[in-house]
Amino acid sequence: MTSSKIDELNKIIKNSKRIVFFGGAGVSTESGVPDFRSKDGLYNSNISDNPEYLLSHDCFVNEPVKFFSFYFNKMVYDDAGPNCCHKKLKELEDKGKLSAVITQNIDGLHQKAGSKNVIELHGNVNYLTCVKCGKKYNLKDIKRSGVPKCSCGGTLKPDVVLYGEALDEDNVKKAVDAIKNADTLIIGGTSLVVYPAAGFINFFKGKNLVIINKDKTYADNMANLVINDSIAKVFNNVNI
């Protein structure tokens, strides 16, 4: 990361009025939440079953004990807190420059930082819904052992999109609309390999496309500015 690139990023932000931030797992790894595909991610950890199966609709329905054992142990990080990226995005929203945060993460750290307009494409780990009666629960109010049950006896399902399930259509529409109306789109902490979310970039018609990611992405040649570095490190140098 060079000072000239930081200067360019700050200039873009200063001259923007409708910024949309689209973030992936790299935003949360800076807070200690592991991703899936890196060398330290869940895909490369010592797990006997395929993580995609353990987080699938089929596993939830057919082997709920196994599902929740993995879910509570590997997907919930109570001690994780917002990092500099989350906090600076909240400040940008407060200044009226950031119109939306679109995230592929399920940890709720953007809301924990104070951001209000957060579009969660894959849901939120902090909430569950009864599959029988639809009653909502907060994760902090349930026992994290066995299969959590509603007062009606129904099984509680985490409010996250499992493998084998479709994204929420309303959230997809909100994300696309936000990107269409943005004058600047900042993509951070994502390798842009998970679809359909990775294809949202095609709806951007604004002036500035910024990509901040440790590794290269397929969209780098489309961007006005590419910074290959830690997302939190970069945002630590952003002037609000």
Backbone as CSV, one residue per row, in Angstrom:
resi,resn,N_x,N_y,N_z,CA_x,CA_y,CA_z,C_x,C_y,C_z
1,MET,0.848,-1.199,0.000,0.000,0.000,0.000,0.880,1.243,0.000
2,THR,0.708,2.087,-0.998,1.513,3.295,-1.095,0.711,4.508,-0.647
3,SER,1.435,5.552,-0.249,0.758,6.772,0.184,-0.020,7.408,-0.957
4,SER,0.452,7.228,-2.184,-0.255,7.798,-3.334,-1.619,7.144,-3.531
5,LYS,-1.700,5.848,-3.263,-2.980,5.151,-3.398,-3.937,5.561,-2.281
6,ILE,-3.419,5.751,-1.090,-4.246,6.228,0.014,-4.748,7.636,-0.289
7,ASP,-3.875,8.469,-0.819,-4.281,9.830,-1.193,-5.387,9.788,-2.242
8,GLU,-5.249,8.883,-3.200,-6.271,8.763,-4.249,-7.600,8.280,-3.659
9,LEU,-7.528,7.321,-2.739,-8.735,6.830,-2.090,-9.419,7.941,-1.309
10,ASN,-8.658,8.707,-0.562,-9.232,9.810,0.206,-9.851,10.868,-0.699
11,LYS,-9.236,11.101,-1.837,-9.774,12.063,-2.797,-11.104,11.576,-3.356
12,ILE,-11.164,10.277,-3.686,-12.401,9.696,-4.208,-13.520,9.810,-3.179
13,ILE,-13.216,9.454,-1.935,-14.221,9.522,-0.870,-14.689,10.956,-0.656
14,LYS,-13.755,11.899,-0.652,-14.098,13.308,-0.444,-15.057,13.813,-1.515
15,ASN,-14.866,13.365,-2.753,-15.672,13.862,-3.875,-16.914,13.023,-4.153
16,SER,-17.164,12.005,-3.326,-18.319,11.128,-3.525,-19.487,11.548,-2.643
17,LYS,-20.685,11.283,-3.129,-21.894,11.600,-2.371,-22.724,10.362,-2.037
18,ARG,-22.582,9.310,-2.822,-23.382,8.087,-2.613,-22.456,6.870,-2.710
19,ILE,-21.705,6.635,-1.647,-20.790,5.498,-1.611,-21.536,4.251,-1.156
20,VAL,-21.280,3.142,-1.817,-21.759,1.839,-1.360,-20.534,0.978,-1.098
21,PHE,-20.509,0.329,0.066,-19.422,-0.590,0.407,-19.932,-2.019,0.293
22,PHE,-19.220,-2.826,-0.474,-19.569,-4.243,-0.639,-18.435,-5.069,-0.052
23,GLY,-18.700,-5.742,1.075,-17.631,-6.428,1.788,-17.794,-7.921,1.901
24,GLY,-16.660,-8.589,2.027,-16.647,-10.035,2.184,-15.923,-10.470,3.441
25,ALA,-15.488,-11.718,3.463,-14.925,-12.328,4.671,-13.701,-11.602,5.194
26,GLY,-12.928,-10.965,4.286,-11.729,-10.266,4.705,-11.990,-9.143,5.681
27,VAL,-13.202,-8.597,5.673,-13.546,-7.550,6.624,-13.628,-8.134,8.031
28,SER,-14.141,-9.330,8.144,-14.329,-9.958,9.460,-13.080,-10.665,9.976
29,THR,-12.233,-11.165,9.076,-11.017,-11.841,9.541,-10.141,-10.876,10.324
30,GLU,-10.231,-9.589,10.005,-9.470,-8.575,10.739,-9.949,-8.470,12.192
31,SER,-11.153,-9.002,12.462,-11.704,-9.000,13.822,-11.586,-10.361,14.488
32,GLY,-10.879,-11.281,13.837,-10.663,-12.598,14.419,-11.682,-13.651,14.034
33,VAL,-12.533,-13.348,13.041,-13.518,-14.323,12.567,-12.929,-15.021,11.339
34,PRO,-12.713,-16.344,11.390,-12.079,-17.028,10.257,-12.972,-17.066,9.031
35,ASP,-12.338,-17.090,7.866,-13.090,-17.228,6.626,-13.167,-18.704,6.246
36,PHE,-13.537,-18.979,5.013,-13.655,-20.366,4.566,-12.452,-20.835,3.759
37,ARG,-11.965,-19.996,2.860,-11.067,-20.484,1.809,-9.589,-20.207,2.010
38,SER,-9.208,-19.376,2.970,-7.790,-19.097,3.169,-7.107,-20.296,3.826
39,LYS,-5.771,-20.220,3.959,-5.030,-21.347,4.542,-5.425,-21.614,5.991
40,ASP,-5.940,-20.589,6.665,-6.386,-20.754,8.054,-7.904,-20.853,8.171
41,GLY,-8.582,-20.954,7.035,-10.042,-20.964,7.021,-10.641,-22.321,7.359
42,LEU,-11.972,-22.348,7.416,-12.680,-23.570,7.799,-12.435,-24.714,6.820
43,TYR,-12.291,-24.406,5.536,-12.088,-25.461,4.549,-10.780,-26.219,4.778
44,ASN,-9.814,-25.561,5.435,-8.505,-26.170,5.645,-8.264,-26.571,7.096
45,SER,-9.330,-26.544,7.895,-9.187,-26.969,9.286,-9.423,-28.475,9.393
46,ASN,-9.106,-29.029,10.541,-9.185,-30.478,10.745,-10.620,-30.892,11.081
47,ILE,-11.455,-30.972,10.051,-12.865,-31.341,10.213,-13.127,-32.585,9.374
48,SER,-13.730,-33.591,9.988,-13.926,-34.855,9.279,-14.940,-34.732,8.147
49,ASP,-15.991,-33.942,8.346,-17.008,-33.764,7.318,-16.713,-32.521,6.480
50,ASN,-17.303,-32.474,5.304,-17.205,-31.312,4.430,-17.925,-30.136,5.095
51,PRO,-17.244,-29.010,5.323,-17.902,-27.855,5.956,-19.137,-27.385,5.200
52,GLU,-19.111,-27.517,3.885,-20.293,-27.106,3.107,-21.496,-27.972,3.448
53,TYR,-21.253,-29.254,3.715,-22.368,-30.116,4.131,-22.829,-29.748,5.535
54,LEU,-21.880,-29.510,6.427,-22.224,-29.192,7.818,-23.022,-27.900,7.927
55,LEU,-22.884,-27.023,6.937,-23.628,-25.760,6.926,-24.710,-25.754,5.848
56,SER,-25.200,-26.937,5.529,-26.205,-27.058,4.469,-27.610,-27.241,5.038
57,HIS,-28.591,-26.962,4.214,-29.989,-27.195,4.584,-30.217,-28.686,4.844
58,ASP,-29.581,-29.526,4.057,-29.741,-30.978,4.227,-29.251,-31.430,5.596
59,CYS,-28.105,-30.911,6.034,-27.580,-31.298,7.342,-28.484,-30.785,8.450
60,PHE,-28.966,-29.550,8.311,-29.868,-28.973,9.313,-31.119,-29.839,9.476
61,VAL,-31.664,-30.327,8.373,-32.903,-31.108,8.413,-32.640,-32.550,8.849
62,ASN,-31.602,-33.174,8.289,-31.397,-34.601,8.482,-30.497,-34.967,9.670
63,GLU,-29.561,-34.083,10.013,-28.651,-34.339,11.133,-28.500,-33.069,11.973
64,PRO,-29.584,-32.629,12.599,-29.551,-31.350,13.323,-28.550,-31.315,14.475
65,VAL,-28.328,-32.439,15.147,-27.351,-32.466,16.240,-25.960,-32.151,15.700
66,LYS,-25.599,-32.782,14.597,-24.303,-32.537,13.966,-24.226,-31.100,13.456
67,PHE,-25.305,-30.634,12.860,-25.352,-29.266,12.329,-25.066,-28.247,13.428
68,PHE,-25.810,-28.329,14.539,-25.678,-27.322,15.588,-24.362,-27.453,16.354
69,SER,-23.824,-28.658,16.454,-22.532,-28.826,17.097,-21.468,-28.037,16.333
70,PHE,-21.501,-28.155,15.023,-20.547,-27.415,14.194,-20.852,-25.926,14.207
71,TYR,-22.126,-25.592,14.089,-22.542,-24.193,14.000,-22.149,-23.394,15.239
72,PHE,-22.474,-23.913,16.398,-22.164,-23.194,17.641,-20.660,-23.091,17.893
73,ASN,-19.899,-24.113,17.463,-18.460,-24.136,17.729,-17.633,-23.370,16.713
74,LYS,-18.120,-23.287,15.474,-17.303,-22.722,14.403,-17.849,-21.444,13.766
75,MET,-19.112,-21.120,13.987,-19.712,-19.985,13.297,-20.060,-18.819,14.211
76,VAL,-19.976,-19.025,15.511,-20.355,-17.989,16.475,-19.109,-17.485,17.198
77,TYR,-18.872,-16.177,17.101,-17.691,-15.574,17.731,-18.142,-14.380,18.568
78,ASP,-18.518,-14.668,19.806,-19.054,-13.630,20.693,-18.039,-12.536,21.017
79,ASP,-16.770,-12.899,21.041,-15.749,-11.942,21.462,-15.274,-11.036,20.331
80,ALA,-15.700,-11.324,19.111,-15.264,-10.501,17.980,-15.916,-9.120,18.044
81,GLY,-15.122,-8.112,17.778,-15.646,-6.751,17.794,-15.317,-6.035,16.498
82,PRO,-15.978,-4.922,16.237,-15.733,-4.157,15.011,-14.284,-3.687,14.926
83,ASN,-13.722,-3.739,13.739,-12.376,-3.216,13.536,-12.449,-1.839,12.872
84,CYS,-11.316,-1.329,12.467,-11.254,0.026,11.919,-12.136,0.193,10.690
85,CYS,-12.234,-0.845,9.868,-13.076,-0.768,8.676,-14.532,-0.553,9.061
86,HIS,-15.047,-1.377,9.968,-16.430,-1.219,10.421,-16.676,0.180,10.972
87,LYS,-15.739,0.656,11.784,-15.918,1.940,12.466,-15.872,3.115,11.495
88,LYS,-14.961,3.057,10.529,-14.864,4.153,9.557,-16.090,4.178,8.637
89,LEU,-16.624,3.023,8.309,-17.838,2.974,7.490,-19.014,3.609,8.231
90,LYS,-19.080,3.375,9.539,-20.123,3.996,10.351,-19.973,5.515,10.324
91,GLU,-18.734,5.990,10.404,-18.488,7.429,10.354,-18.881,8.003,8.998
92,LEU,-18.595,7.278,7.931,-18.980,7.733,6.593,-20.499,7.812,6.458
93,GLU,-21.199,6.860,7.056,-22.660,6.892,7.049,-23.165,8.101,7.827
94,ASP,-22.559,8.362,8.976,-22.951,9.509,9.791,-22.743,10.824,9.048
95,LYS,-21.715,10.859,8.190,-21.422,12.068,7.421,-22.341,12.216,6.200
96,GLY,-23.163,11.195,5.954,-24.077,11.250,4.813,-23.447,10.865,3.497
97,LYS,-22.230,10.303,3.552,-21.540,9.923,2.322,-21.791,8.463,1.920
98,LEU,-21.994,7.622,2.915,-22.200,6.190,2.661,-23.687,5.875,2.673
99,SER,-24.197,5.382,1.562,-25.633,5.109,1.479,-25.993,3.688,1.890
100,ALA,-25.044,2.743,1.794,-25.356,1.363,2.171,-24.094,0.543,2.354
101,VAL,-24.175,-0.422,3.267,-23.165,-1.471,3.402,-23.818,-2.767,2.965
102,ILE,-23.221,-3.421,1.995,-23.689,-4.735,1.549,-22.646,-5.744,2.004
103,THR,-23.050,-6.714,2.798,-22.071,-7.655,3.345,-22.453,-9.104,3.087
104,GLN,-21.425,-9.908,2.853,-21.598,-11.359,2.738,-21.371,-12.041,4.086
105,ASN,-20.986,-11.261,5.093,-20.699,-11.814,6.419,-21.975,-11.928,7.258
106,ILE,-21.927,-12.814,8.241,-23.116,-13.091,9.054,-22.919,-12.736,10.518
107,ASP,-21.833,-12.017,10.842,-21.484,-11.790,12.241,-22.135,-10.568,12.875
108,GLY,-22.753,-9.713,12.082,-23.425,-8.537,12.635,-22.487,-7.453,13.135
109,LEU,-21.220,-7.478,12.730,-20.251,-6.520,13.251,-20.476,-5.106,12.714
110,HIS,-21.056,-4.987,11.526,-21.358,-3.649,11.011,-22.401,-2.961,11.899
111,GLN,-23.418,-3.703,12.303,-24.433,-3.141,13.206,-23.831,-2.866,14.578
112,LYS,-22.930,-3.736,15.010,-22.281,-3.553,16.303,-21.459,-2.268,16.315
113,ALA,-20.944,-1.898,15.137,-20.180,-0.656,15.015,-21.090,0.560,14.938
114,GLY,-22.379,0.332,14.677,-23.337,1.429,14.631,-23.918,1.734,13.274
115,SER,-23.501,0.997,12.241,-24.066,1.217,10.909,-25.539,0.828,10.902
116,LYS,-26.342,1.611,10.190,-27.793,1.389,10.173,-28.280,0.731,8.889
117,ASN,-27.819,1.206,7.738,-28.295,0.644,6.474,-27.364,-0.473,6.025
118,VAL,-27.558,-1.649,6.618,-26.730,-2.823,6.321,-27.586,-3.880,5.634
119,ILE,-27.163,-4.293,4.462,-27.867,-5.332,3.708,-27.069,-6.626,3.852
120,GLU,-27.635,-7.575,4.586,-26.944,-8.834,4.869,-27.387,-9.904,3.877
121,LEU,-26.552,-10.178,2.911,-26.908,-11.134,1.863,-27.051,-12.554,2.385
122,HIS,-26.273,-12.898,3.402,-26.267,-14.278,3.906,-26.850,-14.411,5.303
123,GLY,-27.500,-13.353,5.785,-28.179,-13.434,7.064,-27.334,-12.972,8.235
124,ASN,-27.777,-13.350,9.445,-27.123,-12.886,10.667,-27.118,-14.002,11.704
125,VAL,-25.939,-14.348,12.174,-25.754,-15.459,13.096,-26.410,-15.205,14.458
126,ASN,-26.716,-13.953,14.758,-27.216,-13.604,16.084,-28.709,-13.859,16.290
127,TYR,-29.399,-14.349,15.266,-30.847,-14.542,15.379,-31.264,-15.906,14.842
128,LEU,-32.364,-16.414,15.378,-32.920,-17.693,14.943,-34.433,-17.555,14.841
129,THR,-35.033,-18.399,14.020,-36.485,-18.381,13.821,-37.031,-19.791,13.910
130,CYS,-38.147,-19.950,14.599,-38.784,-21.267,14.711,-39.355,-21.684,13.365
131,VAL,-39.020,-22.890,12.937,-39.510,-23.369,11.647,-40.993,-23.728,11.699
132,LYS,-41.530,-23.846,12.914,-42.928,-24.248,13.077,-43.871,-23.059,13.209
133,CYS,-43.542,-22.112,14.102,-44.465,-20.998,14.353,-43.938,-19.640,13.915
134,GLY,-42.645,-19.578,13.564,-42.073,-18.331,13.085,-41.598,-17.375,14.156
135,LYS,-41.622,-17.777,15.430,-41.185,-16.906,16.514,-39.682,-16.651,16.402
136,LYS,-39.286,-15.393,16.651,-37.891,-14.993,16.549,-37.184,-15.098,17.903
137,TYR,-35.922,-15.464,17.883,-35.102,-15.563,19.081,-33.754,-14.888,18.865
138,ASN,-33.195,-14.367,19.938,-31.839,-13.852,19.916,-30.898,-14.958,20.378
139,LEU,-29.775,-15.093,19.715,-28.824,-16.157,20.034,-28.409,-16.127,21.507
140,LYS,-28.290,-14.935,22.073,-27.835,-14.821,23.458,-28.855,-15.365,24.450
141,ASP,-30.091,-15.586,23.995,-31.153,-16.042,24.896,-31.413,-17.547,24.832
142,ILE,-30.616,-18.275,24.061,-30.846,-19.717,23.950,-29.629,-20.487,24.437
143,LYS,-29.863,-21.756,24.805,-28.774,-22.630,25.208,-28.057,-23.131,23.958
144,ARG,-26.747,-23.128,24.017,-25.964,-23.540,22.844,-25.497,-24.978,22.986
145,SER,-26.424,-25.861,23.188,-26.125,-27.285,23.259,-27.307,-28.045,22.702
146,GLY,-27.007,-29.130,22.008,-28.080,-29.900,21.395,-28.756,-29.118,20.292
147,VAL,-30.046,-29.399,20.082,-30.832,-28.726,19.046,-31.763,-27.732,19.732
148,PRO,-31.600,-26.425,19.500,-32.435,-25.421,20.174,-33.891,-25.515,19.739
149,LYS,-34.784,-25.410,20.707,-36.210,-25.549,20.444,-36.982,-24.295,20.853
150,CYS,-38.057,-24.055,20.156,-38.978,-22.962,20.456,-39.901,-23.389,21.600
151,SER,-40.572,-22.416,22.207,-41.538,-22.727,23.265,-42.679,-23.580,22.740
152,CYS,-42.899,-23.559,21.414,-43.958,-24.370,20.811,-43.489,-25.786,20.486
153,GLY,-42.190,-26.013,20.635,-41.627,-27.336,20.347,-40.934,-27.434,19.010
154,GLY,-41.069,-26.412,18.182,-40.429,-26.416,16.877,-38.928,-26.180,16.976
155,THR,-38.198,-26.614,15.960,-36.752,-26.406,15.912,-36.442,-24.971,15.492
156,LEU,-35.445,-24.383,16.136,-35.007,-23.041,15.762,-33.963,-23.133,14.656
157,LYS,-34.172,-22.355,13.610,-33.215,-22.321,12.503,-32.478,-20.991,12.516
158,PRO,-31.147,-21.024,12.428,-30.400,-19.772,12.371,-30.846,-18.918,11.182
159,ASP,-30.875,-17.614,11.377,-31.272,-16.696,10.306,-30.119,-16.438,9.353
160,VAL,-29.578,-17.527,8.816,-28.502,-17.432,7.834,-28.876,-18.276,6.620
161,VAL,-28.291,-17.917,5.493,-28.534,-18.667,4.258,-27.597,-19.868,4.249
162,LEU,-28.165,-21.055,4.309,-27.377,-22.283,4.315,-27.100,-22.729,2.885
163,TYR,-26.106,-23.584,2.732,-25.855,-24.168,1.411,-27.103,-24.947,0.979
164,GLY,-27.501,-24.723,-0.254,-28.711,-25.355,-0.769,-29.922,-24.446,-0.680
165,GLU,-29.748,-23.245,-0.099,-30.834,-22.274,0.012,-30.530,-21.061,-0.864
166,ALA,-31.574,-20.391,-1.307,-31.412,-19.203,-2.146,-31.269,-17.957,-1.285
167,LEU,-30.628,-16.942,-1.847,-30.551,-15.655,-1.156,-31.939,-15.040,-1.068
168,ASP,-32.146,-14.234,-0.033,-33.419,-13.535,0.126,-33.614,-12.544,-1.015
169,GLU,-34.726,-12.646,-1.723,-34.959,-11.819,-2.909,-35.025,-10.332,-2.575
170,ASP,-35.602,-9.993,-1.432,-35.692,-8.583,-1.038,-34.305,-7.987,-0.801
171,ASN,-33.439,-8.743,-0.162,-32.087,-8.255,0.088,-31.282,-8.128,-1.203
172,VAL,-31.487,-9.063,-2.106,-30.820,-8.986,-3.411,-31.248,-7.725,-4.152
173,LYS,-32.548,-7.452,-4.143,-33.064,-6.261,-4.817,-32.508,-4.988,-4.170
174,LYS,-32.482,-4.949,-2.839,-31.946,-3.785,-2.139,-30.478,-3.568,-2.496
175,ALA,-29.720,-4.655,-2.562,-28.299,-4.554,-2.890,-28.092,-4.040,-4.308
176,VAL,-28.833,-4.594,-5.239,-28.708,-4.177,-6.635,-29.105,-2.715,-6.800
177,ASP,-30.204,-2.322,-6.168,-30.664,-0.926,-6.258,-29.629,0.030,-5.674
178,ALA,-29.036,-0.355,-4.545,-28.020,0.501,-3.912,-26.812,0.669,-4.827
179,ILE,-26.380,-0.415,-5.444,-25.221,-0.371,-6.336,-25.534,0.446,-7.590
180,LYS,-26.720,0.293,-8.118,-27.120,1.051,-9.311,-27.091,2.559,-9.056
181,ASN,-27.429,2.964,-7.825,-27.534,4.382,-7.496,-26.264,4.970,-6.896
182,ALA,-25.219,4.174,-6.783,-23.975,4.638,-6.164,-23.123,5.404,-7.168
183,ASP,-22.453,6.466,-6.681,-21.462,7.119,-7.533,-20.078,6.522,-7.305
184,THR,-19.900,5.865,-6.130,-18.659,5.153,-5.841,-18.987,3.809,-5.205
185,LEU,-18.372,2.757,-5.715,-18.532,1.414,-5.147,-17.173,0.965,-4.639
186,ILE,-17.095,0.727,-3.323,-15.872,0.207,-2.716,-16.086,-1.264,-2.383
187,ILE,-15.303,-2.118,-2.995,-15.372,-3.558,-2.742,-14.193,-3.914,-1.857
188,GLY,-14.454,-4.522,-0.702,-13.369,-4.792,0.229,-13.427,-6.164,0.865
189,GLY,-12.270,-6.811,0.966,-12.169,-8.071,1.690,-12.898,-9.229,1.061
190,THR,-12.994,-9.217,-0.257,-13.639,-10.337,-0.949,-12.889,-10.660,-2.228
191,SER,-12.764,-11.949,-2.494,-12.072,-12.406,-3.696,-13.000,-12.421,-4.906
192,LEU,-14.273,-12.105,-4.682,-15.271,-12.045,-5.760,-15.388,-13.375,-6.509
193,VAL,-15.464,-14.462,-5.748,-15.621,-15.776,-6.376,-16.952,-16.435,-6.012
194,VAL,-17.676,-15.869,-5.037,-18.941,-16.456,-4.605,-20.094,-15.775,-5.340
195,TYR,-20.796,-16.552,-6.126,-21.939,-16.015,-6.884,-23.242,-16.439,-6.208
196,PRO,-24.330,-15.656,-6.400,-24.469,-14.544,-7.333,-23.925,-13.216,-6.843
197,ALA,-23.520,-13.133,-5.583,-23.108,-11.839,-5.032,-21.975,-11.204,-5.821
198,ALA,-21.022,-12.009,-6.274,-19.873,-11.463,-6.995,-20.287,-10.785,-8.293
199,GLY,-21.439,-11.169,-8.824,-21.908,-10.579,-10.075,-22.584,-9.235,-9.899
200,PHE,-22.798,-8.818,-8.658,-23.471,-7.533,-8.401,-22.688,-6.359,-8.970
201,ILE,-21.388,-6.530,-9.110,-20.543,-5.464,-9.626,-20.997,-5.021,-11.020
202,ASN,-21.627,-5.914,-11.743,-22.066,-5.606,-13.106,-23.179,-4.571,-13.149
203,PHE,-23.814,-4.314,-12.008,-24.892,-3.327,-11.961,-24.375,-1.913,-11.669
204,PHE,-23.078,-1.813,-11.402,-22.521,-0.506,-11.056,-22.279,0.329,-12.307
205,LYS,-22.836,1.521,-12.330,-22.685,2.437,-13.467,-22.107,3.784,-13.026
206,GLY,-21.609,3.844,-11.802,-21.102,5.101,-11.257,-19.717,5.457,-11.758
207,LYS,-19.108,6.408,-11.073,-17.839,6.975,-11.525,-16.621,6.213,-11.026
208,ASN,-16.628,5.806,-9.762,-15.420,5.228,-9.162,-15.650,3.826,-8.618
209,LEU,-14.865,2.889,-9.118,-14.861,1.526,-8.591,-13.527,1.308,-7.899
210,VAL,-13.598,1.023,-6.590,-12.397,0.807,-5.780,-12.408,-0.620,-5.255
211,ILE,-11.300,-1.329,-5.407,-11.196,-2.692,-4.885,-10.040,-2.754,-3.903
212,ILE,-10.363,-3.168,-2.662,-9.356,-3.310,-1.604,-9.376,-4.761,-1.149
213,ASN,-8.326,-5.491,-1.462,-8.272,-6.913,-1.112,-6.818,-7.358,-1.102
214,LYS,-6.475,-8.272,-0.223,-5.093,-8.727,-0.143,-4.644,-9.399,-1.429
215,ASP,-5.552,-10.132,-2.064,-5.225,-10.830,-3.297,-5.917,-10.180,-4.490
216,LYS,-5.457,-10.533,-5.663,-6.056,-10.004,-6.884,-7.453,-10.594,-7.088
217,THR,-8.307,-9.864,-7.820,-9.644,-10.357,-8.164,-9.838,-10.244,-9.671
218,TYR,-10.867,-10.916,-10.166,-11.132,-10.887,-11.600,-11.526,-9.493,-12.080
219,ALA,-11.978,-8.640,-11.159,-12.490,-7.320,-11.531,-11.457,-6.208,-11.407
220,ASP,-10.213,-6.550,-11.079,-9.199,-5.517,-10.872,-9.028,-4.615,-12.094
221,ASN,-9.114,-5.218,-13.277,-8.909,-4.414,-14.493,-10.083,-3.497,-14.805
222,MET,-11.176,-3.636,-14.047,-12.334,-2.766,-14.210,-12.296,-1.577,-13.260
223,ALA,-11.404,-1.628,-12.293,-11.411,-0.655,-11.205,-10.592,0.595,-11.518
224,ASN,-11.012,1.710,-10.929,-10.237,2.948,-10.997,-9.053,2.892,-10.049
225,LEU,-9.247,2.147,-8.936,-8.196,2.057,-7.923,-8.214,0.665,-7.316
226,VAL,-7.047,0.034,-7.253,-6.888,-1.281,-6.625,-5.815,-1.177,-5.554
227,ILE,-6.151,-1.597,-4.341,-5.187,-1.617,-3.239,-5.124,-3.036,-2.691
228,ASN,-3.974,-3.682,-2.840,-3.800,-5.051,-2.348,-3.170,-5.021,-0.960
229,ASP,-4.053,-4.901,0.035,-3.580,-4.814,1.418,-4.737,-5.122,2.358
230,SER,-4.419,-5.162,3.652,-5.408,-5.390,4.698,-6.471,-4.299,4.687
231,ILE,-7.735,-4.706,4.724,-8.839,-3.744,4.668,-8.842,-2.822,5.887
232,ALA,-8.551,-3.361,7.063,-8.526,-2.534,8.267,-7.351,-1.558,8.226
233,LYS,-6.220,-2.016,7.728,-5.042,-1.162,7.601,-5.313,0.003,6.656
234,VAL,-5.979,-0.301,5.556,-6.311,0.745,4.589,-7.265,1.767,5.202
235,PHE,-8.335,1.287,5.838,-9.328,2.205,6.394,-8.777,2.987,7.586
236,ASN,-7.736,2.484,8.209,-7.104,3.230,9.288,-6.484,4.527,8.766
237,ASN,-6.215,4.555,7.452,-5.628,5.731,6.819,-6.646,6.572,6.055
238,VAL,-7.928,6.211,6.179,-8.976,6.978,5.500,-9.351,8.194,6.344
239,ASN,-9.432,9.336,5.687,-9.831,10.566,6.375,-11.336,10.754,6.259
240,ILE,-12.006,10.931,7.380,-13.465,11.137,7.370,-13.758,12.614,7.553
